[in-house]
Amino acid sequence: MTLQPPTGASPHWRFTDPATGDGLTLVPERGGLVTGWRCGGREILYFDAERFADPARSVRGGIPVLFPICGNLPGDVLELPQGQFPLSQHGFARDLPWSIAPLAEAAGVRLRLEDGPLSRPHFPFSFALELDLRLEPAALAITARISNRGAGGSPPLPFSLGLHPYIAVADPARARIEGLPDACFNHLTMAPAVTAELLQRLGDGVDVLCHGQGPVRLVDPVGAVAVTLHTTAPMDLVVVWSEPPRPMVCLEPWTGPRGALRSGERRLDVEPGEQLELFCCYTVERL
């Protein structure tokens, strides 16, 4: 197993499992971003390299990390007993530099983000966030650990965590999603909706939040592949997002809905000196 740093003009780190040929490409300096996942000789992720080349623009592709919020807060302000703090949509983790290292006992890598001068103006907590990305047979297993490194007597660390994988599909209009409940929440109208009706519009663009009830399968009949998201509570909310004409559908595990750190709905808290571990997994099958 090899982890190769960037070479030449490319910013990408590369991890390859020589036993299978599967691999990851990553740019930890740009938000701990996974830019590619090769599985069974096939690239699973969509990635807009031209947009990525402009640091002033938000990323479209790979697996952005959403922390310490998913979605946005009213007025882009985090209100805490310590005061008010500016916090933009999806938080700051996807914008800050992470460290990277190979996993010691598995085929994969560990990404790590710690608090510092760039995070504290937005989130006044001492924390560490680690993502372990493990290549398994026809799968990518992801373990997240959030640590509150504050001293005794410090307040609990409130957060939501989400992943935003862009799954490549040949034609979003012909893709389908299986395994979601009948009812959902439409982020475009901010109102409850019928899941099946919205999923028929993948080719037009959707932004759907559902409470997971088991594995959620994205089927790409044109590309002859299916990718399944396996969730584990509390990281078991599922967001489906498409942005035509991009040939992708995002299949995202979240811990909490938009505004959770203000409303308290499904907000997670880590006590000082404690750690919380979260898990999800993506599996791939040829059709």
Protein Blocks (a to p, Z undefined) as FASTA:
>chain_A
ZZdddehjbfbdcdddfknopacdddfknooiafbdceehiafbdcdfklmmmmkbccee
hjddddfbehjaehiiacdfkbccdddehijmlmpccdddddfkbccddddddddfklmm
moccdddddddddddehiacdddddddfbdehiacddddddddddcddfblklgccehia
fbdcdfklopacdfklmmmmmmnopadddddebdcddddfknopacddddddfblcccdd
dddfbdcddddddfbdehklmnopopacddehiacddddddddddZZ
